[in-house]
Amino acid sequence: MLIHCASMDDPYATVEVRNPNGREGLFTMKIDFKDAHGFTMVDASHQVWVSAKDRATVRVAVAGTGRVDKIDHCEVDPRATADR
């Protein structure tokens, strides 16, 4: 779940990953940073360990684009992939 999209004041997106399972796991979340026309400027993924029946917050940098001022919104894949 997206908590905060990147901006000039804070060039990181903040995402919450929830684990409804009965055991901890490594999850990969995916996020797209988009401009006002819906064009994906940057797509990123990040892995995070989440305890059983818990949630973790991840901050994802808008790495190396130099175009943070052009980001209009973020889209997060609603399902993180369980890797382990």
N, C-alpha and C positions, 0 to 999 in steps of 0.2 A: 504494500500500500504506500503510495506517495504521500509524504508528509510535507515536503518543501522542495520546490524546483530551484535550480540554480539561478542566481541573479548576479548583478555587478557587485552588490554588497556581500554576497556569500556564494562564491563560484562552485558550490557543492549542492547536489541533490541529496535529500534525506529520505530514506526509504525504510519502512518497517517490514520485516519478514517474519511471518508467523509459522510455527510448527505445531499442528494439531495432533501429531503422532505421539505415541507412548514412549518413544526413545529419541535421543538427540540425533541430529543429522547435519550434514554439510549441504547447504542449498546454494544454487546459483540463481541470482536475480538479474533481470535484464531491464535496461532503461534506455529510452530514446530521448535525446534533447532536440526539440523541433523549433523551427522558426515560425513566423506568423502565417506562412503559407502551408504549413504542415510538412515541410521538407525536413527530413532527418539530417541534422547537422553532425551529430555525434551519436553513436550507439555504444553502449558500454555494458559490461557485465561484471559482477562482483560475487565472490563466494563468501559465505558466512556460516559459522557453526551456530545452531540454534538448539537450546536444550529442549527436552520433551515438554510438550504442552506450554511452550513459552514463546517469546518473541524477541527479536534482536533488531537494533537500529543500525543502519549502514549509511555512511556518508560517501557519496560517489563524486569524485572531482570531474569537472569538464576539462579533461586532460588535453593540453596542447593546442586547442583550437584558436585561441586568441580572439574569439568571436562571442564571448559570453554576452555582450550587449545585444546580440541578435537572437538570443534564445527567448522564445515566447512562452513555451510550455514544455512539460515533460510527460512522457507516457511510460508507465511501468507495466511490464507483462504481469497480468494478475496472478499467475501461478509460477512460483519459483520452482526450479527443477531440483529434486532431491538427488544428490550425487552419491551420498553414502549414508 
